[in-house]
Amino acid sequence: MGCFGFLKTMMFLFNGIIFLAGGVILGVGIWVKVDNGSILNFMQSLPGASSQMGQVLNVGYLLIALGAVLVVLGFLGCCGAIKESRCMLMLFFIIILIIFIAEVAGAIVILAFRPLAETLIKQLGVDAVKSLQSDFGKNPDVTGLWNTTMTGMKCCGFNNYTDFTNSFFVNSTKNYPVQCCNTSPCNQAAVMNSTVTGCFPALIKLVDKNAVIIIAVALGIAALELAAMIVSMVLYCKIGSKA
């Protein structure tokens, strides 16, 4: 087969998997958006399901975008290798390179401007608390988003339960959100004895706990991207030398 044939085969198989995975993700995303009525009915029929679970359907947009990118990449990689199309291989290389540069730039910005990032996060926290104070329990979108977040992460508010103190929700219901307590009803006495932490501290704890996994996954993705760029460029040059 030779090195060239081996690289072509591996490029085809690897990108074929990407293409199929992208197609599945794209299909699921489209299905979620098109048939959201039946999905919502099913989700709300589950025991203990929240009335705000419909917010989960918004993930369909993300799935469609991710699936479309993977389908395009897989198509360019597969066809570029099998058809020996330098144009497709170059497009594949450029797209991967753009993604790689964006990832590296994002990492550099996070590391170099960490104090600025912390300031922005603090400001985000202030805005989040204002939103909780005025909109939670009043605005269905805000309420659904926070309910989904607090239920999924087992947390309460942005910082802690005090974010809800004197809020519209507490003033109107005389209770805190059920996610804020270990017992029910979630009143003032119960929430003060609760061990549920805020969502931001919970997120920091989750990231710290899984830091090694996150770094390993990031490095693995970067390695795959580098390998894909190298192989595509090798094929590009080999095809050019054969012409």
GUTI-194735 format. One record per atom (N, C-alpha, C): x, y, z; residue in one letter. Coordinates in pm, whole numbers, padded with zeros to 5 digits, always signed. Example, Ala and Ser with C-alpha at 12.3 -4.5 7.8 and 13.67 -1.06 7.14 Angstrom:
% GUTI-194735
+01319-00569+00780A;+01230-00450+00780A;+01320-00330+00780A;+01285-00225+00708S;+01367-00106+00714S;+01290+00003+00787S;
***
This chain:
% GUTI-194735
+00083-00121+00000M;+00000+00000+00000M;+00086+00126+00000M;+00194+00124+00077G;+00282+00239+00084G;+00231+00343+00181G;+00320+00435+00213C;+00286+00540+00311C;+00171+00628+00261C;+00175+00663+00133F;+00072+00750+00076F;-00066+00684+00083F;-00070+00556+00045G;-00197+00484+00049G;-00248+00467+00191G;-00156+00443+00284F;-00195+00428+00424F;-00256+00558+00478F;-00190+00670+00446L;-00241+00800+00492L;-00378+00830+00432L;-00394+00796+00304K;-00524+00817+00240K;-00633+00736+00310K;-00601+00610+00338T;-00699+00522+00403T;-00735+00573+00542T;-00633+00610+00620M;-00658+00659+00755M;-00736+00791+00752M;-00702+00876+00656M;-00773+01003+00642M;-00920+00977+00609M;-00944+00881+00522F;-01081+00849+00484F;-01159+00791+00601F;-01099+00695+00671L;-01169+00631+00783L;-01195+00730+00896L;-01094+00807+00931F;-01108+00903+01041F;-01216+01006+01011F;-01211+01061+00891N;-01310+01163+00856N;-01446+01102+00824N;-01446+00975+00785G;-01574+00907+00768G;-01648+00896+00900G;-01573+00866+01006I;-01633+00860+01139I;-01684+00997+01180I;-01603+01101+01152I;-01645+01238+01185I;-01772+01275+01108I;-01775+01237+00980F;-01892+01268+00896F;-02018+01200+00950F;-02006+01072+00983L;-02122+00999+01035L;-02167+01055+01170L;-02069+01084+01257A;-02104+01141+01387A;-02171+01276+01371A;-02118+01357+01279G;-02179+01487+01253G;-02319+01474+01198G;-02339+01375+01110G;-02472+01352+01056G;-02572+01313+01163G;-02527+01227+01255V;-02615+01185+01365V;-02649+01304+01454V;-02547+01382+01491I;-02570+01499+01577I;-02661+01600+01508I;-02636+01623+01379L;-02720+01716+01303L;-02864+01666+01297L;-02879+01536+01272G;-03014+01479+01267G;-03088+01491+01398G;-03016+01465+01507V;-03079+01477+01639V;-03118+01621+01667V;-03030+01715+01630G;-03060+01856+01651G;-03183+01900+01573G;-03192+01858+01448I;-03309+01893+01366I;-03435+01829+01422I;-03423+01703+01465W;-03538+01633+01523W;-03587+01703+01649W;-03492+01746+01732V;-03529+01815+01856V;-03606+01943+01826V;-03563+02016+01723K;-03631+02142+01691K;-03763+02120+01617K;-03767+02020+01528V;-03888+01998+01448V;-03997+01930+01531V;-03958+01832+01610D;-04056+01752+01685D;-04051+01787+01833D;-04029+01915+01864N;-04013+01951+02005N;-04141+01935+02086N;-04255+01937+02018G;-04381+01921+02091G;-04392+01786+02157G;-04368+01679+02081S;-04379+01544+02137S;-04269+01518+02239S;-04148+01574+02212I;-04039+01556+02307I;-04071+01624+02439I;-04126+01745+02429L;-04162+01819+02550L;-04269+01745+02629L;-04368+01691+02559N;-04474+01615+02627N;-04416+01493+02698N;-04321+01426+02632F;-04259+01309+02693F;-04180+01348+02818F;-04101+01456+02806M;-04018+01499+02919M;-04104+01540+03038M;-04213+01609+03010Q;-04298+01656+03119Q;-04384+01544+03178Q;-04391+01431+03106S;-04467+01318+03159S;-04384+01233+03255S;-04253+01260+03259L;-04167+01183+03348L;-04197+01219+03493L;-04191+01122+03583P;-04218+01149+03724P;-04122+01253+03780P;-04176+01354+03846G;-04094+01457+03908G;-04035+01556+03812G;-04080+01554+03687A;-04024+01646+03587A;-04067+01788+03616A;-03975+01882+03595S;-04005+02023+03615S;-04083+02077+03496S;-04168+02173+03522S;-04245+02235+03413S;-04155+02318+03322S;-04032+02343+03367Q;-03939+02424+03289Q;-03842+02340+03207Q;-03865+02209+03201M;-03771+02123+03130M;-03766+02151+02981M;-03865+02225+02930G;-03865+02259+02788G;-03745+02342+02747G;-03681+02407+02846Q;-03563+02487+02814Q;-03450+02400+02759Q;-03452+02272+02793V;-03348+02181+02745V;-03352+02170+02592V;-03469+02193+02533L;-03483+02181+02388L;-03398+02283+02313L;-03356+02390+02381N;-03273+02490+02316N;-03137+02435+02275N;-03101+02320+02330V;-02974+02258+02293V;-02975+02213+02147V;-03094+02208+02088G;-03106+02168+01948G;-03026+02258+01855G;-03024+02388+01884Y;-02947+02481+01801Y;-02798+02448+01807Y;-02749+02417+01926L;-02608+02382+01942L;-02576+02254+01867L;-02665+02156+01875L;-02643+02030+01806L;-02641+02049+01654L;-02729+02134+01604I;-02733+02160+01460I;-02603+02225+01414I;-02556+02325+01489A;-02433+02394+01451A;-02313+02299+01457A;-02303+02224+01566L;-02191+02130+01581L;-02196+02022+01474L;-02314+01967+01450G;-02329+01862+01350G;-02293+01911+01211G;-02334+02034+01178A;-02305+02089+01045A;-02154+02105+01024A;-02085+02154+01126V;-01939+02171+01116V;-01871+02036+01097V;-01913+01937+01174L;-01852+01804+01163L;-01881+01739+01028L;-02001+01758+00977V;-02035+01702+00846V;-01948+01764+00737V;-01932+01895+00742V;-01849+01963+00641V;-01704+01916+00650V;-01652+01909+00773L;-01514+01863+00791L;-01497+01719+00742L;-01589+01633+00781G;-01581+01494+00740G;-01589+01478+00590G;-01677+01554+00527F;-01693+01547+00382F;-01565+01592+00311F;-01511+01704+00354L;-01389+01756+00291L;-01273+01658+00309L;-01261+01603+00430G;-01151+01509+00456G;-01164+01382+00376G;-01285+01323+00374C;-01307+01198+00301C;-01286+01216+00151C;-01359+01311+00096C;-01352+01331-00050C;-01215+01382-00093C;-01157+01466-00009G;-01024+01518-00044G;-00921+01408-00053G;-00932+01309+00038A;-00837+01199+00038A;-00863+01101-00076A;-00988+01059-00091I;-01021+00957-00192I;-01011+01012-00333I;-01063+01133-00353K;-01060+01194-00486K;-00927+01261-00516K;-00841+01265-00413E;-00712+01333-00426E;-00730+01477-00474E;-00825+01543-00407S;-00856+01682-00441S;-00775+01776-00351S;-00683+01848-00410R;-00600+01940-00334R;-00685+02055-00277R;-00786+02095-00351C;-00873+02204-00305C;-00945+02165-00176C;-01003+02045-00175M;-01074+01998-00056M;-00980+01980+00062M;-00863+01926+00035L;-00766+01906+00142L;-00720+02039+00201L;-00703+02138+00114M;-00662+02270+00163M;-00774+02335+00245M;-00899+02320+00201L;-01011+02373+00278L;-01020+02304+00414L;-01001+02173+00414F;-01001+02096+00538F;-00892+02148+00631F;-00773+02167+00577F;-00660+02217+00656F;-00690+02355+00713F;-00746+02443+00631I;-00773+02580+00675I;-00877+02583+00787I;-00983+02502+00773I;-01088+02500+00877I;-01031+02449+01009I;-00955+02339+01002I;-00894+02285+01124I;-00798+02387+01185I;-00722+02454+01099L;-00625+02554+01146L;-00696+02670+01217L;-00807+02715+01160I;-00883+02824+01222I;-00935+02782+01360I;-00989+02660+01367I;-01038+02609+01495I;-00924+02600+01596I;-00810+02549+01551F;-00694+02533+01639F;-00645+02669+01690F;-00634+02766+01599I;-00588+02900+01639I;-00686+02963+01738I;-00815+02945+01713A;-00916+03000+01805A;-00903+02938+01944A;-00878+02808+01949E;-00861+02741+02078E;-00737+02791+02151E;-00627+02802+02078V;-00502+02851+02138V;-00518+02995+02185V;-00580+03077+02102A;-00601+03217+02138A;-00689+03228+02263A;-00792+03145+02269G;-00879+03146+02386G;-00804+03108+02512G;-00719+03006+02501A;-00640+02963+02618A;-00544+03072+02662A;-00480+03138+02565I;-00385+03245+02597I;-00456+03362+02665I;-00572+03397+02611V;-00648+03509+02669V;-00688+03477+02813V;-00732+03354+02835I;-00773+03314+02971I;-00656+03321+03067I;-00539+03273+03022L;-00421+03271+03109L;-00362+03411+03128L;-00353+03486+03018A;-00287+03617+03024A;-00374+03723+03089A;-00504+03711+03071F;-00594+03813+03123F;-00684+03756+03233F;-00625+03671+03316R;-00703+03609+03423R;-00763+03712+03518R;-00686+03816+03559P;-00748+03918+03646P;-00869+03985+03581P;-00856+04012+03450L;-00968+04072+03378L;-01085+03975+03373L;-01053+03847+03352A;-01158+03745+03348A;-01231+03738+03482A;-01154+03747+03591E;-01215+03743+03724E;-01306+03864+03745E;-01262+03980+03696T;-01345+04100+03706T;-01474+04085+03628T;-01462+04029+03507L;-01580+04009+03424L;-01676+03909+03488L;-01619+03805+03550I;-01702+03705+03616I;-01775+03767+03735I;-01704+03853+03809K;-01769+03921+03921K;-01884+04009+03873K;-01860+04079+03762Q;-01967+04162+03706Q;-02082+04076+03658Q;-02047+03961+03600L;-02151+03867+03558L;-02233+03820+03677L;-02163+03800+03790G;-02232+03760+03912G;-02329+03866+03960G;-02286+03991+03952V;-02374+04102+03993V;-02499+04106+03905V;-02478+04091+03774D;-02592+04091+03681D;-02682+03970+03704D;-02620+03856+03734A;-02698+03734+03758A;-02785+03749+03882A;-02729+03807+03986V;-02806+03827+04109V;-02921+03924+04085V;-02895+04030+04009K;-03003+04125+03976K;-03115+04054+03901K;-03076+03965+03809S;-03175+03890+03733S;-03255+03798+03824S;-03187+03733+03917L;-03256+03646+04012L;-03353+03726+04099L;-03309+03841+04140Q;-03391+03924+04228Q;-03521+03970+04160Q;-03509+04009+04035S;-03624+04072+03969S;-03703+03979+03878S;-03635+03880+03816D;-03701+03802+03711D;-03734+03658+03748D;-03665+03602+03846F;-03691+03461+03880F;-03833+03448+03937F;-03910+03360+03877G;-04049+03343+03917G;-04144+03432+03841G;-04090+03526+03765K;-04172+03619+03686K;-04151+03597+03537K;-04026+03589+03497N;-03991+03567+03356N;-03972+03417+03333N;-04055+03353+03248P;-04045+03208+03228P;-03909+03163+03175P;-03849+03242+03086D;-03720+03203+03029D;-03610+03204+03135D;-03605+03312+03213V;-03504+03322+03320V;-03527+03214+03424V;-03653+03195+03461T;-03686+03094+03562T;-03648+02955+03514T;-03681+02924+03389G;-03649+02793+03335G;-03500+02768+03327G;-03426+02870+03284L;-03281+02856+03273L;-03218+02829+03409L;-03259+02906+03509W;-03203+02888+03643W;-03248+02757+03706W;-03372+02718+03684N;-03419+02591+03738N;-03340+02474+03680N;-03318+02480+03549T;-03241+02374+03483T;-03098+02370+03536T;-03037+02488+03551T;-02900+02496+03601T;-02889+02447+03744T;-02978+02496+03829M;-02971+02460+03972M;-03002+02313+03994M;-03096+02259+03915T;-03129+02118+03929T;-03014+02030+03880T;-02958+02067+03766G;-02850+01987+03708G;-02723+01991+03791G;-02690+02107+03846M;-02565+02121+03922M;-02586+02107+04073M;-02712+02089+04113K;-02745+02077+04256K;-02689+02196+04334K;-02727+02314+04288C;-02678+02437+04349C;-02793+02535+04368C;-02762+02650+04428C;-02866+02748+04458C;-02814+02888+04432C;-02876+02959+04338G;-02834+03095+04308G;-02697+03102+04245G;-02648+03223+04226F;-02513+03238+04170F;-02408+03220+04279F;-02424+03291+04390N;-02330+03279+04502N;-02379+03180+04607N;-02504+03197+04651N;-02569+03108+04746N;-02715+03150+04760N;-02783+03098+04860Y;-02927+03123+04875Y;-02959+03271+04899Y;-02861+03347+04950T;-02889+03488+04980T;-02918+03569+04853T;-02884+03514+04737D;-02916+03583+04612D;-03067+03598+04594D;-03143+03512+04661F;-03290+03516+04649F;-03356+03597+04759F;-03280+03637+04859T;-03338+03712+04970T;-03399+03843+04920T;-03522+03868+04960N;-03598+03988+04919N;-03622+03993+04768N;-03615+03878+04703S;-03642+03874+04559S;-03792+03866+04534S;-03830+03883+04409F;-03971+03872+04371F;-04026+03735+04408F;-03946+03631+04383F;-03993+03494+04409F;-04018+03471+04557F;-03922+03509+04640V;-03936+03487+04784V;-04048+03573+04842V;-04056+03697+04798N;-04161+03785+04850N;-04301+03739+04811N;-04312+03675+04695S;-04445+03633+04649S;-04483+03494+04698S;-04384+03407+04720T;-04415+03269+04761T;-04382+03242+04908T;-04304+03331+04969K;-04258+03314+05107K;-04169+03191+05123K;-04120+03141+05012N;-04028+03027+05013N;-03914+03052+04915N;-03807+02975+04934Y;-03695+02978+04841Y;-03714+02866+04739Y;-03643+02870+04626P;-03652+02759+04530P;-03619+02626+04597P;-03687+02522+04556V;-03669+02391+04621V;-03526+02340+04609V;-03454+02385+04506Q;-03316+02339+04488Q;-03223+02391+04598Q;-03268+02493+04671C;-03182+02556+04771C;-03183+02483+04905C;-03270+02387+04921C;-03285+02320+05050C;-03265+02170+05039C;-03229+02111+05151N;-03219+01966+05159N;-03352+01905+05201N;-03443+01989+05249T;-03575+01943+05292T;-03682+02032+05231T;-03805+01991+05244S;-03918+02068+05193S;-04019+02089+05306S;-04084+02207+05315P;-04072+02322+05225P;-03942+02399+05247P;-03903+02473+05145C;-03777+02546+05151C;-03803+02688+05201C;-03824+02700+05331N;-03851+02831+05389N;-03723+02892+05446N;-03738+03003+05514Q;-03621+03074+05567Q;-03539+02987+05662Q;-03607+02918+05751A;-03536+02834+05848A;-03464+02719+05779A;-03530+02657+05682A;-03470+02542+05613A;-03350+02584+05529A;-03361+02698+05462V;-03253+02739+05373V;-03129+02781+05452V;-03150+02834+05573M;-03035+02875+05654M;-02956+02754+05704M;-03021+02640+05714N;-02953+02517+05757N;-02913+02429+05640N;-02936+02478+05519S;-02906+02399+05400S;-02756+02396+05371S;-02713+02286+05314T;-02572+02272+05276T;-02551+02292+05126T;-02658+02331+05056V;-02649+02352+04911V;-02568+02478+04883V;-02468+02465+04799T;-02381+02578+04767T;-02432+02653+04645T;-02369+02767+04615G;-02406+02845+04498G;-02357+02780+04369G;-02415+02822+04258C;-02381+02759+04129C;-02241+02795+04083C;-02197+02918+04110F;-02061+02954+04069F;-01956+02878+04149F;-01967+02874+04283P;-01873+02789+04358P;-01880+02643+04317P;-02001+02596+04284A;-02016+02456+04241A;-01945+02433+04108A;-01953+02532+04019L;-01885+02520+03890L;-01734+02519+03908L;-01683+02607+03994I;-01539+02611+04022I;-01493+02478+04081I;-01571+02424+04173K;-01537+02296+04235K;-01537+02184+04132K;-01635+02188+04042L;-01644+02085+03938L;-01524+02092+03844L;-01485+02213+03806V;-01369+02230+03718V;-01242+02184+03787V;-01224+02224+03914D;-01105+02182+03988D;-01099+02030+04004D;-01214+01971+04029K;-01220+01826+04050K;-01184+01750+03924K;-01223+01806+03810N;-01201+01737+03682N;-01094+01805+03597N;-01006+01881+03663A;-00905+01958+03589A;-00816+01867+03504A;-00774+01755+03561V;-00685+01663+03488V;-00756+01608+03365V;-00882+01571+03381I;-00958+01517+03268I;-00977+01624+03161I;-01010+01746+03205I;-01032+01855+03110I;-00905+01884+03031I;-00791+01889+03101I;-00663+01915+03034I;-00629+01802+02938I;-00652+01677+02982A;-00622+01562+02897A;-00707+01563+02771A;-00836+01593+02787V;-00925+01600+02671V;-00882+01712+02576V;-00848+01828+02634A;-00805+01942+02552A;-00678+01908+02474A;-00583+01844+02542L;-00458+01806+02476L;-00484+01700+02369L;-00576+01607+02399G;-00610+01504+02301G;-00672+01563+02176G;-00763+01658+02196I;-00826+01725+02081I;-00722+01802+02000I;-00633+01872+02072A;-00528+01948+02003A;-00437+01855+01924A;-00404+01740+01981A;-00319+01643+01912A;-00387+01590+01786A;-00516+01561+01796L;-00591+01513+01679L;-00596+01620+01571L;-00616+01744+01613E;-00620+01853+01515E;-00486+01870+01446E;-00378+01864+01523L;-00245+01874+01464L;-00218+01758+01367L;-00256+01637+01409A;-00237+01520+01324A;-00317+01534+01194A;-00441+01582+01207A;-00525+01599+01088A;-00465+01702+00993A;-00411+01811+01048M;-00350+01913+00964M;-00224+01859+00895M;-00143+01785+00970I;-00020+01730+00913I;-00051+01632+00801I;-00145+01540+00827V;-00179+01439+00726V;-00238+01505+00602V;-00328+01601+00623S;-00390+01667+00507S;-00286+01742+00425S;-00189+01803+00491M;-00087+01877+00418M;+00010+01782+00347M;+00040+01668+00411V;+00125+01568+00345V;+00058+01516+00218V;-00071+01484+00230L;-00146+01438+00112L;-00151+01547+00006L;-00172+01669+00050Y;-00178+01783-00044Y;-00048+01794-00124Y;+00064+01784-00052C;+00194+01796-00119C;+00223+01675-00208C;+00187+01556-00160K;+00210+01434-00239K;+00130+01437-00369K;+00004+01479-00357I;-00081+01486-00477I;-00026+01590-00574I;+00025+01700-00518G;+00083+01804-00603G;+00207+01755-00676G;+00287+01672-00609S;+00410+01622-00672S;+00380+01518-00780S;+00262+01453-00769K;+00224+01353-00869K;+00169+01418-00996K;+00118+01541-00980A;+00054+01607-01095A;+00157+01643-01202A;
***
